[in-house]
């Protein structure tokens, strides 16, 4: 888990382990890749975390979960330095029915 504050490794019931990395996205990715063997590494976080990995060209596939709700100003996912044109291929779109209004 990429963070600014050092913390000890956290082991949850069932064996899930959270390692807190304070020395940057490359170190966090290297540590994550060392764990799953041939499985995928998922990067989860806010827009700024994803933007850092996109800028460095470290993302092979991006899954966006878009919710049609207004949550305030927020951050743009693709904006700022290095946010120029990219060759993106849409692989799939999954729509869910809207939730009933109450």
C-alpha positions as a Markdown table, in Angstrom:
| # | Residue | x | y | z |
|---|---|---|---|---|
| 1 | Unk | 0.0 | 0.0 | 0.0 |
| 2 | Unk | 1.5 | 3.3 | -1.1 |
| 3 | Unk | 1.5 | 5.8 | 1.7 |
| 4 | Unk | 3.3 | 8.8 | 3.1 |
| 5 | Unk | 3.4 | 7.5 | 6.7 |
| 6 | Unk | 5.5 | 4.6 | 7.8 |
| 7 | Unk | 3.5 | 1.8 | 9.3 |
| 8 | Unk | 4.3 | -1.8 | 10.2 |
| 9 | Unk | 3.0 | -4.6 | 8.0 |
| 10 | Unk | -0.6 | -5.6 | 8.8 |
| 11 | Unk | -1.7 | -9.2 | 8.6 |
| 12 | Unk | -5.4 | -9.7 | 8.5 |
| 13 | Unk | -7.4 | -12.8 | 9.6 |
| 14 | Unk | -7.4 | -15.1 | 6.6 |
| 15 | Unk | -3.8 | -14.3 | 5.6 |
| 16 | Unk | -4.3 | -11.0 | 3.6 |
| 17 | Unk | -1.2 | -8.9 | 4.2 |
| 18 | Unk | -0.8 | -5.1 | 3.8 |
| 19 | Unk | 2.7 | -3.8 | 3.3 |
| 20 | Unk | 3.0 | 0.0 | 3.6 |
| 21 | Unk | 5.5 | 1.5 | 1.1 |
| 22 | Unk | 6.7 | 5.1 | 1.6 |
| 23 | Unk | 9.4 | 5.3 | -1.0 |
| 24 | Unk | 7.4 | 5.8 | -4.2 |
| 25 | Unk | 5.3 | 4.1 | -6.9 |
| 26 | Unk | 8.2 | 2.1 | -8.4 |
| 27 | Unk | 9.1 | 0.5 | -5.1 |
| 28 | Unk | 5.4 | -0.3 | -4.4 |
| 29 | Unk | 5.0 | -1.9 | -7.8 |
| 30 | Unk | 8.2 | -3.9 | -7.4 |
| 31 | Unk | 7.1 | -5.2 | -4.1 |
| 32 | Unk | 3.6 | -6.0 | -5.4 |
| 33 | Unk | 5.0 | -7.9 | -8.4 |
| 34 | Unk | 7.2 | -10.0 | -6.2 |
| 35 | Unk | 4.1 | -11.5 | -4.4 |
| 36 | Unk | 1.6 | -12.9 | -7.0 |
| 37 | Unk | 4.0 | -14.8 | -9.2 |
| 38 | Unk | 2.2 | -14.9 | -12.6 |
| 39 | Unk | -1.0 | -13.2 | -11.3 |
| 40 | Unk | -1.9 | -9.6 | -12.1 |
| 41 | Unk | -1.1 | -6.7 | -9.9 |
| 42 | Unk | -4.0 | -4.3 | -9.2 |
| 43 | Unk | -3.4 | -0.7 | -8.4 |
| 44 | Unk | -6.2 | 0.8 | -6.4 |
| 45 | Unk | -6.4 | 4.3 | -5.1 |
| 46 | Unk | -7.5 | 7.7 | -5.8 |
| 47 | Unk | -7.0 | 9.7 | -9.0 |
| 48 | Unk | -3.6 | 11.0 | -8.0 |
| 49 | Unk | -2.2 | 7.5 | -7.4 |
| 50 | Unk | -3.5 | 6.3 | -10.8 |
| 51 | Unk | -2.2 | 9.4 | -12.5 |
| 52 | Unk | 1.3 | 8.7 | -11.2 |
| 53 | Unk | 1.3 | 5.2 | -12.6 |
| 54 | Unk | -0.2 | 6.4 | -15.9 |
| 55 | Unk | 2.4 | 9.1 | -16.3 |
| 56 | Unk | 5.2 | 6.6 | -15.9 |
| 57 | Unk | 3.7 | 4.2 | -18.4 |
| 58 | Unk | 3.2 | 1.5 | -15.8 |
| 59 | Unk | -0.4 | 0.6 | -16.6 |
| 60 | Unk | -1.3 | -2.1 | -19.1 |
| 61 | Unk | -5.0 | -2.2 | -18.5 |
| 62 | Unk | -7.3 | 0.3 | -16.8 |
| 63 | Unk | -10.8 | -0.6 | -15.5 |
| 64 | Unk | -12.9 | 2.4 | -14.7 |
| 65 | Unk | -16.0 | 2.1 | -12.5 |
| 66 | Unk | -18.1 | 5.1 | -13.3 |
| 67 | Unk | -21.0 | 6.0 | -11.1 |
| 68 | Unk | -23.4 | 8.7 | -12.3 |
| 69 | Unk | -23.4 | 10.7 | -9.1 |
| 70 | Unk | -22.1 | 14.1 | -8.2 |
| 71 | Unk | -19.7 | 14.0 | -5.4 |
| 72 | Unk | -18.2 | 17.5 | -5.5 |
| 73 | Unk | -15.2 | 18.9 | -7.4 |
| 74 | Unk | -13.0 | 15.8 | -7.3 |
| 75 | Unk | -9.9 | 15.2 | -9.4 |
| 76 | Unk | -9.6 | 14.6 | -13.1 |
| 77 | Unk | -8.1 | 11.2 | -13.8 |
| 78 | Unk | -6.3 | 12.3 | -17.0 |
| 79 | Unk | -5.0 | 15.8 | -16.6 |
| 80 | Unk | -1.8 | 17.7 | -16.1 |
| 81 | Unk | 1.8 | 17.0 | -17.3 |
| 82 | Unk | 2.1 | 13.9 | -19.3 |
| 83 | Unk | -1.7 | 13.6 | -20.0 |
| 84 | Unk | -1.3 | 13.9 | -23.7 |
| 85 | Unk | -3.0 | 11.7 | -26.3 |
| 86 | Unk | -2.9 | 8.0 | -25.6 |
| 87 | Unk | -3.8 | 5.0 | -27.8 |
| 88 | Unk | -6.6 | 3.4 | -25.8 |
| 89 | Unk | -8.7 | 0.4 | -26.8 |
| 90 | Unk | -12.1 | -0.1 | -25.2 |
| 91 | Unk | -12.3 | -3.8 | -24.3 |
| 92 | Unk | -15.7 | -4.0 | -22.8 |
| 93 | Unk | -18.5 | -1.9 | -21.2 |
| 94 | Unk | -20.8 | -3.4 | -18.6 |
| 95 | Unk | -23.9 | -1.4 | -17.8 |
| 96 | Unk | -26.0 | -2.1 | -14.7 |
| 97 | Unk | -29.5 | -1.0 | -14.3 |
| 98 | Unk | -30.0 | 2.3 | -12.4 |
| 99 | Unk | -31.0 | 1.9 | -8.7 |
| 100 | Unk | -34.6 | 2.8 | -7.9 |
| 101 | Unk | -35.1 | 6.3 | -6.7 |
| 102 | Unk | -36.5 | 6.6 | -3.2 |
